[in-house]
Amino acid sequence: MLSSIRHIAGLVVLFIITSPAHAHFIFVSIGPFAEGGRFAEVYFSAEAEAGDPHFVEKIKHTQLWFQTKPGKFQPLEVHPATDRLRAMLPGGKAHSVVGFCQYGVVRRNVPFLLRYYPKAVSGSPDVLNHLKPFPKIAFEITATFEQQQISFRALRNGKPVKTTTFFTIDSNLQNEQLFTDPSGETTWTPPGAGRYSIYTSQVLPQSGESGGKHYTEIREFATLAFHWPMVDESSDNEAVTLFEEAIQARAQWNEFPGFRADITTIINGDTFHGSTTVSASGSTQSDMGASRAESWVNSQLQSIALHRGARDTNNSTPVRLRFADQDKEHPLGRLLTVSGGQFASSYRIRDKQILIVNRALAKQNLTIRVLANELNPERRFLPQVYTVQYWDHLTGATSRCETVQNRWKRVGNWDLPADQIVTVATPEGLETRQFTLKHHELLSP
């Protein structure tokens, strides 16, 4: 059967029948941190690949639970999408997602009840190795991750299955067959870095009825998907080069002297006039006779100065980046993830432009999406229009969306802000703010 299996790169595969002409596959995967946060996704397809919405209806009742602390299981809210099921994952150093899907009665040589128990893990082995089996799941694969190898067990109602066989699949469709020792355990050394899945199955000689259909046995399939090594802090030179080229393609304030300008600010119909100063270091000071206008303008100008500030390549810490997936055709560019670091961060880059920036904040996830850039006289990119979206880190609900429009004025060798309009959409409604700068004057060096 293994020679006829078609591959889903990097995702867990469950085999429900032995005839390749009729084979169906179901799997759950934990994706990288990207737009909106991190998600667990469930696929089912007759062609062993995502993209056929016909099968979403058949598996939309799939249940998922996640565990980030030993023994604390929480249900995930599963939403049908066009060609998959999706569930938002909260932040954490490690995740275990386990699921159950009773597909129903299938008739081949004999009628049988088909059940799936997909599972995926991701994160630090120090955390994963202390997580517990889910007591509400009848059939589950557990794993203990060590530096060079992994130990697997299959559990039936929480107890080890003494005799079973595991099969592994890597991203190149290389397979290994693993046999357990008398205690029900087997040990395996992954041959290299990449996405792996391992699966096993059982046939229960039990007859019954489900959905008005009679069956003579139950066929169950358990699987486990993971990426090896479990914590990948490697850096990809190609990814780093892509990022560095995009940074260098941005318009920057080299040897910036600072400037002052007259300013008019409008916040929800209220107009404020005054002046503002941006120093060479990027600090700002505004005088408009109203603290709420001054505070908002200062924060906006400080952000602009931070992003336009020249980068000191001699003192900057080398960035460590790697490609987060194998999707080279994404309309917004390859997904790059930051290796290590305190917060989850990722980018999408295309045509030397950073089009997406993803950040994990304390209780929300943030995505900046660049909609339009313009070129300055040196043919460096300046942002024209971009959005900032915020999602709740637990539910994935959109809590806020900002749309920012910028206009620039060339003064000497620098592109200075001339106008900015910000619209903010929240559940409470839409708010619009604007500031306009005129009579720019460069400060003395």
C-alpha positions as CSV (number, residue, x, y, z in Angstrom):
1,M,0.0,0.0,0.0
2,L,2.8,2.4,0.8
3,S,4.1,2.5,-2.7
4,S,0.7,3.8,-3.9
5,I,0.3,6.5,-1.3
6,R,0.3,10.1,-2.7
7,H,2.0,12.7,-0.6
8,I,0.8,15.8,1.2
9,A,4.0,17.7,1.9
10,G,4.6,18.2,5.6
11,L,1.1,17.1,6.8
12,V,-0.3,14.2,8.6
13,V,-2.0,11.5,6.5
14,L,-4.6,8.9,7.6
15,F,-5.2,5.9,5.4
16,I,-8.8,4.8,5.5
17,I,-8.8,2.0,2.9
18,T,-6.1,0.0,1.0
19,S,-7.3,0.6,-2.5
20,P,-5.3,3.5,-4.0
21,A,-8.0,4.2,-6.6
22,H,-10.5,5.1,-3.7
23,A,-8.0,6.3,-1.1
24,H,-9.0,9.3,1.1
25,F,-6.8,11.1,3.5
26,I,-7.5,13.3,6.6
27,F,-4.9,15.2,8.6
28,V,-4.4,17.9,11.1
29,S,-1.5,20.3,11.1
30,I,-0.2,23.2,13.2
31,G,0.8,26.0,10.9
32,P,3.5,28.6,11.3
33,F,2.7,32.0,12.9
34,A,1.2,34.0,10.0
35,E,-1.7,36.4,9.3
36,G,-4.1,36.4,12.2
37,G,-1.9,34.2,14.4
38,R,-1.4,30.4,14.4
39,F,-4.0,27.9,13.4
40,A,-4.6,24.2,13.5
41,E,-6.0,23.0,10.2
42,V,-7.8,19.8,9.2
43,Y,-7.9,18.6,5.6
44,F,-9.7,15.8,3.8
45,S,-9.3,15.0,0.1
46,A,-9.7,12.1,-2.3
47,E,-6.5,13.3,-4.0
48,A,-4.5,13.6,-0.8
49,E,-4.2,17.3,-1.1
50,A,-6.2,20.4,0.1
51,G,-8.4,22.2,-2.3
52,D,-11.6,20.1,-2.7
53,P,-14.4,21.8,-0.9
54,H,-16.7,18.8,-1.5
55,F,-15.2,16.9,1.5
56,V,-15.4,19.8,4.0
57,E,-19.1,19.0,4.5
58,K,-18.2,15.4,5.4
59,I,-15.7,16.3,8.2
60,K,-17.2,19.6,9.5
61,H,-18.2,17.8,12.7
62,T,-14.5,17.1,13.6
63,Q,-13.7,18.0,17.2
64,L,-10.4,19.4,18.3
65,W,-8.8,20.0,21.7
66,F,-5.5,21.7,22.6
67,Q,-3.1,21.3,25.5
68,T,-0.3,23.7,26.4
69,K,-0.1,22.8,30.1
70,P,0.0,19.2,31.4
71,G,-3.6,17.8,31.7
72,K,-5.4,21.1,30.9
73,F,-7.4,20.4,27.7
74,Q,-9.5,23.0,26.1
75,P,-11.8,22.6,23.1
76,L,-11.0,24.5,20.0
77,E,-13.7,26.3,18.0
78,V,-13.5,24.7,14.6
79,H,-14.7,26.7,11.5
80,P,-15.3,25.3,8.0
81,A,-13.4,27.2,5.3
82,T,-13.5,26.7,1.6
83,D,-11.3,23.6,1.5
84,R,-10.4,22.9,5.1
85,L,-11.4,23.3,8.8
86,R,-9.6,25.9,10.8
87,A,-9.1,26.6,14.5
88,M,-7.3,29.4,16.2
89,L,-4.5,28.4,18.6
90,P,-3.5,30.6,21.6
91,G,0.1,31.6,22.2
92,G,2.4,29.3,24.0
93,K,5.9,27.6,23.8
94,A,4.3,24.3,22.8
95,H,1.0,22.9,21.5
96,S,-0.6,19.6,21.3
97,V,-3.8,19.3,19.2
98,V,-5.8,16.1,19.2
99,G,-9.0,15.4,17.4
100,F,-11.8,13.0,16.7
101,C,-13.9,12.5,13.6
102,Q,-16.4,9.7,13.2
103,Y,-16.7,9.6,9.4
104,G,-19.5,7.0,9.3
105,V,-20.2,3.6,7.8
106,V,-18.2,2.8,4.6
107,R,-18.9,-0.3,2.6
108,R,-16.0,-2.1,0.8
109,N,-15.7,-5.8,1.1
110,V,-17.5,-5.5,4.4
111,P,-19.4,-2.6,5.9
112,F,-17.3,-0.9,8.6
113,L,-17.5,2.2,10.9
114,L,-14.7,4.6,10.1
115,R,-13.1,6.7,12.9
116,Y,-10.1,9.1,12.8
117,Y,-7.9,10.3,15.7
118,P,-5.6,12.9,14.2
119,K,-3.0,14.7,16.3
120,A,-0.2,17.3,15.9
121,V,2.4,18.7,18.2
122,S,4.7,21.7,17.9
123,G,7.2,23.5,20.2
124,S,9.7,22.8,22.9
125,P,10.3,19.2,23.9
126,D,10.8,20.3,27.5
127,V,7.0,21.2,27.5
128,L,5.7,18.6,25.1
129,N,7.3,15.7,27.0
130,H,5.2,16.6,30.1
131,L,1.9,16.9,28.3
132,K,-0.7,14.2,29.0
133,P,-2.8,11.9,26.8
134,F,-6.4,13.0,26.3
135,P,-8.7,10.7,28.4
136,K,-11.7,11.4,26.1
137,I,-9.9,10.0,23.1
138,A,-10.0,6.2,22.7
139,F,-7.0,5.8,20.4
140,E,-3.9,8.1,20.5
141,I,-0.2,8.2,19.6
142,T,2.0,9.7,22.3
143,A,5.7,10.7,21.8
144,T,8.7,11.5,23.9
145,F,11.1,13.7,22.1
146,E,14.9,13.5,22.9
147,Q,17.8,15.3,21.2
148,Q,18.4,12.7,18.5
149,Q,15.4,10.3,18.6
150,I,11.7,9.9,19.4
151,S,9.9,7.2,21.3
152,F,6.3,6.4,20.3
153,R,3.4,4.5,21.9
154,A,-0.1,3.8,20.8
155,L,-2.7,4.1,23.6
156,R,-6.1,2.4,23.7
157,N,-8.3,4.0,26.3
158,G,-5.1,5.3,28.0
159,K,-3.3,2.0,28.1
160,P,-0.4,0.9,25.8
161,V,-1.2,-1.3,22.9
162,K,1.3,-4.1,23.4
163,T,1.7,-5.1,19.7
164,T,1.3,-2.6,16.9
165,T,3.1,-1.3,13.8
166,F,3.8,2.3,13.0
167,F,4.5,3.8,9.6
168,T,6.4,7.0,9.0
169,I,6.2,9.4,6.0
170,D,8.6,12.3,5.3
171,S,8.3,15.2,2.9
172,N,9.9,13.1,0.1
173,L,7.5,10.2,0.6
174,Q,10.2,8.0,2.2
175,N,8.7,5.5,4.5
176,E,9.8,3.4,7.4
177,Q,8.0,0.6,9.2
178,L,8.4,0.5,13.0
179,F,7.6,-2.4,15.3
180,T,7.0,-2.0,19.0
181,D,8.8,-3.9,21.8
182,P,6.8,-6.0,24.3
183,S,5.9,-2.9,26.3
184,G,4.3,-1.3,23.2
185,E,7.1,1.3,22.6
186,T,9.3,1.9,19.5
187,T,12.1,4.4,19.0
188,W,12.9,6.2,15.8
189,T,15.6,8.6,14.6
190,P,14.4,11.1,12.0
191,P,16.8,11.1,9.1
192,G,16.9,14.9,8.8
193,A,15.1,18.1,9.3
194,G,11.5,18.4,7.9
195,R,7.9,17.6,8.4
196,Y,7.0,14.1,9.4
197,S,3.9,12.1,10.2
198,I,3.5,8.7,11.8
199,Y,0.3,6.6,11.8
200,T,-1.1,3.3,13.0
201,S,-4.4,1.6,12.9
202,Q,-6.6,-1.0,14.6
203,V,-9.6,-3.1,13.5
204,L,-12.2,-3.8,16.2
205,P,-14.4,-6.8,15.7
206,Q,-17.6,-5.0,16.8
207,S,-20.8,-4.8,14.9
208,G,-23.5,-2.2,15.3
209,E,-25.4,0.6,13.6
210,S,-24.5,4.2,12.9
211,G,-26.6,6.7,11.0
212,G,-29.1,4.1,10.1
213,K,-26.4,1.9,8.5
214,H,-25.2,-1.5,9.8
215,Y,-21.5,-2.3,10.2
216,T,-19.6,-5.5,11.1
217,E,-16.4,-4.0,12.3
218,I,-14.8,-0.7,13.3
219,R,-11.6,0.6,11.7
220,E,-9.7,3.3,13.5
221,F,-6.7,5.3,12.5
222,A,-4.4,7.4,14.8
223,T,-1.7,9.7,13.6
224,L,0.8,12.2,14.8
225,A,2.4,15.1,12.8
226,F,5.4,17.2,13.8
227,H,8.3,19.2,12.4
228,W,11.8,18.0,13.2
229,P,13.8,19.4,14.9
230,M,11.0,20.4,17.4
231,V,12.6,23.8,18.0
232,D,14.2,25.2,14.8
233,E,16.5,28.2,15.5
234,S,18.3,27.8,12.2
235,S,18.9,30.7,9.9
236,D,18.5,30.4,6.1
237,N,20.9,32.5,4.1
238,E,18.4,32.9,1.2
239,A,15.7,34.1,3.6
240,V,18.1,36.5,5.3
241,T,19.2,37.9,1.9
242,L,15.6,38.4,0.9
243,F,14.9,40.4,4.1
244,E,18.1,42.5,3.9
245,E,17.3,43.4,0.3
246,A,13.9,44.6,1.3
247,I,15.3,46.7,4.1
248,Q,17.8,48.3,1.9
249,A,15.1,49.1,-0.7
250,R,13.2,51.3,1.7
251,A,13.6,55.0,1.7
252,Q,15.7,56.0,4.7
253,W,16.7,59.2,6.4
254,N,20.4,59.1,6.1
255,E,22.2,61.8,8.1
256,F,18.8,63.2,9.1
257,P,19.0,66.7,10.7
258,G,15.5,66.8,11.9
259,F,12.7,69.3,10.9
260,R,9.9,71.5,12.2
261,A,6.6,72.2,10.4
262,D,3.2,73.8,10.9
263,I,0.6,71.2,11.6
264,T,-3.2,70.9,11.3
265,T,-4.8,67.9,13.0
266,I,-8.4,66.7,12.7
267,I,-9.8,64.1,15.1
268,N,-13.5,63.2,14.6
269,G,-14.4,66.6,13.3
270,D,-12.4,68.6,15.8
271,T,-9.6,70.7,14.3
272,F,-6.3,71.7,16.0
273,H,-3.5,74.0,14.7
274,G,0.0,74.3,15.9
275,S,3.6,73.2,15.2
276,T,5.6,70.1,15.5
277,T,9.3,69.2,15.7
278,V,11.0,65.9,14.9
279,S,14.6,65.8,16.1
280,A,17.6,64.1,14.4
281,S,17.2,61.2,16.8
282,G,13.5,60.8,16.0
283,S,12.0,62.3,19.2
284,T,9.0,64.6,18.6
285,Q,7.4,67.6,20.3
286,S,4.1,69.1,19.2
287,D,2.2,72.2,20.4
288,M,-1.5,72.4,19.5
289,G,-3.0,73.3,22.8
290,A,-4.8,69.9,23.2
291,S,-3.1,66.9,24.8
292,R,-5.1,64.3,22.9
293,A,-4.1,65.8,19.5
294,E,-0.5,66.2,20.6
295,S,-0.2,62.7,22.0
296,W,-1.6,61.1,18.9
297,V,0.6,63.2,16.5
298,N,3.7,62.5,18.5
299,S,3.1,58.7,18.4
300,Q,2.5,58.8,14.6
301,L,5.6,60.9,13.9
302,Q,7.7,58.8,16.2
303,S,6.6,55.7,14.3
304,I,7.4,57.3,10.9
305,A,10.9,58.4,12.2
306,L,11.6,54.9,13.5
307,H,10.8,53.3,10.1
308,R,12.6,55.9,8.1
309,G,15.6,56.0,10.3
310,A,18.9,54.9,8.8
311,R,20.0,51.4,9.8
312,D,23.4,51.2,11.5
313,T,24.7,48.0,9.9
314,N,27.8,48.1,12.0
315,N,26.0,47.9,15.3
316,S,22.8,46.0,14.4
317,T,22.4,42.4,15.5
318,P,22.3,40.0,12.5
319,V,18.8,38.9,11.9
320,R,18.0,35.2,12.0
321,L,15.3,34.2,9.5
322,R,14.1,31.0,7.8
323,F,11.3,30.1,5.4
324,A,8.3,29.1,7.4
325,D,6.7,26.9,4.7
326,Q,7.2,25.7,1.1
327,D,4.5,27.9,-0.5
328,K,6.5,29.8,-3.2
329,E,3.4,31.0,-5.1
330,H,1.7,33.0,-2.3
331,P,0.4,36.3,-3.9
332,L,2.0,38.3,-1.1
333,G,5.4,36.5,-1.1
334,R,7.2,33.8,0.8
335,L,6.6,33.6,4.5
336,L,9.7,34.2,6.6
337,T,9.8,33.6,10.3
338,V,12.2,35.0,12.9
339,S,14.2,32.3,14.5
340,G,14.3,32.6,18.3
341,G,13.3,35.9,20.0
342,Q,10.8,36.6,22.7
343,F,7.8,37.3,20.4
344,A,6.5,35.4,17.4
345,S,7.2,37.4,14.2
346,S,7.0,36.7,10.5
347,Y,7.1,38.5,7.2
348,R,6.0,38.2,3.6
349,I,8.3,39.7,1.0
350,R,7.8,40.2,-2.7
351,D,9.7,42.3,-5.3
352,K,12.0,43.7,-2.6
353,Q,9.0,44.9,-0.6
354,I,8.0,43.8,2.9
355,L,4.2,43.4,2.2
356,I,3.2,41.7,5.4
357,V,4.5,42.0,9.0
358,N,3.0,39.7,11.7
359,R,3.5,40.2,15.4
360,A,2.3,38.4,18.5
361,L,1.5,41.0,21.3
362,A,0.3,40.3,24.8
363,K,-3.3,39.5,24.1
364,Q,-3.7,40.0,20.4
365,N,-2.0,39.3,17.1
366,L,-1.2,42.1,14.7
367,T,-0.7,42.1,10.9
368,I,0.5,45.0,8.9
369,R,-0.4,44.7,5.2
370,V,1.1,47.1,2.7
371,L,-1.3,47.9,-0.1
372,A,0.7,50.4,-2.1
373,N,4.2,51.9,-2.1
374,E,5.7,54.7,-4.2
375,L,9.2,55.3,-5.4
376,N,11.3,58.3,-4.3
377,P,13.9,60.0,-6.6
378,E,16.5,57.4,-5.5
379,R,13.9,54.7,-6.4
380,R,13.5,53.6,-2.8
381,F,10.1,52.6,-1.5
382,L,7.8,54.9,0.6
383,P,4.6,53.5,2.0
384,Q,1.4,55.0,0.5
385,V,-1.4,52.9,1.9
386,Y,-1.3,50.1,4.5
387,T,-3.6,48.4,7.0
388,V,-3.0,47.3,10.5
389,Q,-5.3,44.4,11.7
390,Y,-5.7,43.2,15.3
391,W,-7.0,39.7,16.2
392,D,-7.9,38.4,19.7
393,H,-5.2,35.8,20.5
394,L,-7.8,33.3,21.9
395,T,-10.7,33.5,19.6
396,G,-9.2,35.0,16.4
397,A,-11.9,37.6,16.2
398,T,-11.0,40.9,14.5
399,S,-11.0,43.5,17.2
400,R,-9.6,46.5,15.3
401,C,-8.6,47.5,11.8
402,E,-6.6,50.7,10.9
403,T,-6.1,52.0,7.3
404,V,-3.3,54.5,6.9
405,Q,-2.8,56.7,3.9
406,N,0.5,58.7,3.6
407,R,1.7,61.6,1.4
408,W,5.3,62.7,1.4
409,K,7.2,66.0,0.6
410,R,10.8,66.1,-0.7
411,V,12.9,68.6,1.3
412,G,16.6,68.5,0.5
413,N,17.6,64.8,0.5
414,W,14.8,63.6,2.7
415,D,11.2,62.5,2.1
416,L,9.2,64.1,5.0
417,P,5.6,63.4,6.0
418,A,3.1,65.8,4.4
419,D,-0.2,64.2,5.2
420,Q,-1.6,61.2,7.0
421,I,-5.1,59.9,7.2
422,V,-6.0,57.1,9.6
423,T,-9.4,55.4,9.7
424,V,-10.0,53.0,12.6
425,A,-12.8,50.4,12.5
426,T,-13.8,48.8,15.8
427,P,-17.0,47.1,17.0
428,E,-17.9,50.6,18.3
429,G,-17.8,52.2,14.9
430,L,-15.5,54.1,12.5
431,E,-13.1,56.9,13.6
432,T,-11.1,59.1,11.2
433,R,-8.0,61.2,12.1
434,Q,-5.7,63.3,9.9
435,F,-2.7,65.5,10.2
436,T,-1.3,67.8,7.6
437,L,2.2,69.3,7.7
438,K,3.2,72.5,5.9
439,H,6.2,74.9,5.8
440,H,8.8,72.2,6.5
441,E,12.1,73.6,7.8
442,L,15.2,71.4,8.2
443,L,16.9,71.9,11.6
444,S,20.6,72.8,11.8
445,P,22.9,69.8,12.0
